[in-house]
Amino acid sequence: MYDVPFVATPEVVVRRMLQLAGVKPGEVVYDLGSGDGRIVIIAAELGARAIGVEIRKDLYEQSMARIKDRGLADRATIINASFYDVDISNADVVTMYLLTSVNERLKPKLERELRPATRIVTHDFEIPGWRPAVVEEIYEDWRSHKLYLYKIPGREVPIPAAAKVEDNWLAQVVELIDGRRSIEEIAEKLGTTTRRVREAVEQLKKLGAVSEVKILR
């Protein structure tokens, strides 16, 4: 028995889910309960690093075959496991087409593992107790679909330290680190992704230009 029956998300809905989440090239997308892999494949085609989690062996094998056939194995993969057991802390975006009851059981895991500013898009079913940033209805053929966009609250604030930085990109990031701005705010000012700034901050920590990153919830 599985928690959720497999029902494919129409492609037009998939594309709107990824658009609503603002998926950018280089970001990491996790699809929980990835079915035939269509969200993973489309996210990878958009330039993301896409990871599906699918417990059914037949759907896992079908998805991996489709990924290989499309030449996407360098940036798309499926994990054959329960999504309750897979670490998703590296995600920038999480997509789900599950059930409200399953979303509720997943909620503590999402709150525990996901970093501030991570976006979650659910298809048709809410996450109980969370307030969506956007609720949108999309029509496809004979039925409507409801999409919910959530964002993990909190701020990652890098704390500056005295150290010389020669790399031009890192210097741009350092210039905006003042102990008040979050990584997300720095990314917005630089017109790049939170992931890219977070990676820069990790480099700056090694160089001694950032002392720590405070997580403010």
C-alpha positions in Angstrom: 0.0 0.0 0.0 1.2 3.5 -0.8 0.2 6.8 0.9 -0.8 8.4 -2.4 -2.1 6.9 -5.7 -0.2 7.9 -8.8 -2.1 10.5 -10.8 -0.1 12.3 -13.4 0.0 16.1 -13.3 -0.9 17.7 -16.7 2.2 19.3 -18.4 0.6 22.7 -18.5 0.1 22.5 -14.7 3.7 21.2 -14.2 5.1 24.2 -16.1 3.0 26.6 -14.1 4.1 25.0 -10.8 7.7 25.6 -11.8 7.0 29.1 -13.0 5.1 30.0 -9.8 8.1 28.7 -7.8 10.4 30.9 -9.9 12.8 28.0 -10.7 16.1 29.3 -12.1 19.0 27.5 -13.9 21.3 26.0 -11.3 18.8 25.7 -8.6 17.9 22.3 -7.0 14.3 21.1 -7.3 13.0 18.1 -5.4 9.7 16.5 -6.5 8.2 14.3 -3.7 6.3 11.4 -5.1 7.6 12.0 -8.6 5.5 9.4 -10.4 6.5 9.1 -14.1 9.2 11.8 -13.6 7.6 14.6 -15.6 8.2 17.4 -13.1 11.8 16.3 -12.7 12.3 16.1 -16.5 10.8 19.5 -17.2 12.7 21.2 -14.3 15.9 19.7 -15.7 15.1 21.0 -19.2 14.7 24.5 -17.6 18.3 24.2 -16.3 17.7 23.1 -12.8 19.2 20.1 -11.0 16.1 18.0 -10.5 15.7 15.1 -8.1 12.5 13.0 -7.8 11.7 10.7 -4.9 9.4 7.8 -5.9 8.7 4.7 -3.8 7.2 2.6 -6.5 9.9 0.6 -8.3 8.0 0.4 -11.7 7.6 4.2 -11.8 11.2 4.7 -10.7 12.5 2.5 -13.6 10.1 4.2 -16.0 11.3 7.7 -14.9 15.0 6.8 -15.1 14.5 5.4 -18.6 12.8 8.6 -19.7 15.6 10.7 -18.2 18.2 8.7 -20.0 16.3 8.8 -23.3 16.2 12.6 -23.1 19.9 13.0 -22.3 19.2 14.5 -18.9 21.1 12.1 -16.7 23.7 14.8 -15.9 21.1 17.0 -14.1 18.1 14.8 -13.3 17.7 11.6 -11.2 15.1 9.7 -9.3 15.6 8.2 -5.8 13.7 5.0 -5.3 12.7 5.5 -1.6 10.1 6.9 0.7 10.1 10.6 0.7 9.9 10.5 4.5 13.4 9.0 4.5 15.2 11.2 2.0 17.2 14.3 3.1 15.9 17.3 1.2 17.8 20.0 2.9 19.7 20.9 -0.3 16.4 22.0 -2.0 15.7 25.4 -3.4 12.3 24.3 -4.5 10.0 21.4 -3.5 7.0 20.3 -5.5 4.3 18.0 -4.3 1.1 16.4 -5.6 0.1 14.4 -2.6 -2.9 14.5 -0.2 -3.7 17.0 2.5 -3.2 14.3 5.2 0.3 13.4 3.7 1.2 17.0 3.5 0.4 17.3 7.2 2.6 14.4 8.0 5.4 15.8 5.9 5.2 19.3 7.5 7.6 18.6 10.4 10.2 17.3 8.0 9.8 20.3 5.8 10.1 22.7 8.7 13.1 20.8 10.1 15.1 20.3 6.9 14.4 23.2 4.6 16.3 26.4 4.8 14.7 29.9 5.0 13.4 31.1 1.6 12.9 27.6 0.2 9.8 27.6 -2.0 7.2 24.8 -1.9 4.5 24.3 -4.5 1.7 21.9 -3.9 -0.9 20.8 -6.5 -4.5 20.7 -5.3 -3.8 20.0 -1.7 -2.8 22.5 1.0 -0.3 22.1 3.8 -2.5 22.4 6.9 -1.4 25.2 9.3 0.7 27.0 6.8 -0.4 30.3 5.1 0.3 30.2 1.3 2.0 33.2 -0.3 0.0 32.6 -3.5 -3.1 30.5 -4.3 -3.8 30.2 -8.0 -6.4 28.3 -10.0 -5.4 27.0 -13.4 -7.8 25.5 -16.0 -6.8 22.5 -18.1 -9.3 20.8 -20.5 -12.2 19.6 -18.4 -11.1 20.5 -14.9 -9.5 23.1 -12.8 -6.3 22.8 -10.7 -5.4 24.7 -7.6 -1.8 25.6 -6.9 -0.4 26.7 -3.5 3.0 28.4 -3.2 4.6 28.5 0.3 7.9 29.9 1.4 9.9 28.7 4.4 10.1 31.6 6.8 13.2 33.0 8.4 16.4 34.7 7.3 20.0 33.6 6.8 22.1 36.5 7.9 25.9 36.3 7.2 28.0 38.1 9.8 31.1 40.0 8.3 34.6 39.5 9.5 37.8 41.3 8.6 39.6 39.6 5.7 40.8 40.6 2.3 39.0 39.2 -0.7 40.5 39.4 -4.2 38.0 37.4 -6.3 35.6 39.9 -8.0 32.4 37.9 -7.5 33.1 37.3 -3.8 34.0 40.9 -3.4 30.6 41.9 -4.7 29.0 39.7 -2.1 31.2 40.9 0.7 30.3 44.5 -0.1 26.7 43.7 0.7 27.3 41.7 3.9 26.6 44.0 6.8 25.2 41.7 9.5 21.6 42.8 8.7 21.0 41.8 5.1 19.9 38.2 4.6 21.4 35.9 1.9 18.0 36.2 0.0 18.2 40.0 0.1 21.8 40.0 -1.1 20.8 37.7 -4.0 18.0 40.0 -5.0 20.4 43.0 -5.0 22.9 41.1 -7.2 20.2 39.7 -9.5 21.2 36.1 -8.8 20.0 33.0 -7.0 20.0 32.5 -3.2 21.9 29.3 -3.9 24.7 31.1 -5.6 25.1 33.7 -2.8 24.9 30.9 -0.2 27.8 29.1 -2.0 29.7 32.4 -2.0 29.1 32.9 1.7 30.5 29.4 2.4 33.7 30.3 0.4 33.9 33.6 2.4 33.7 31.7 5.7 36.7 29.6 4.6 38.5 32.8 3.7 37.7 34.4 7.0 35.6 37.2 5.5 32.4 35.8 7.2 32.4 34.7 10.8 29.1 32.8 10.8 25.6 32.7 9.3 22.8 33.3 11.8 19.4 31.7 11.1 16.7 34.0 12.3 13.2 32.4 12.5 
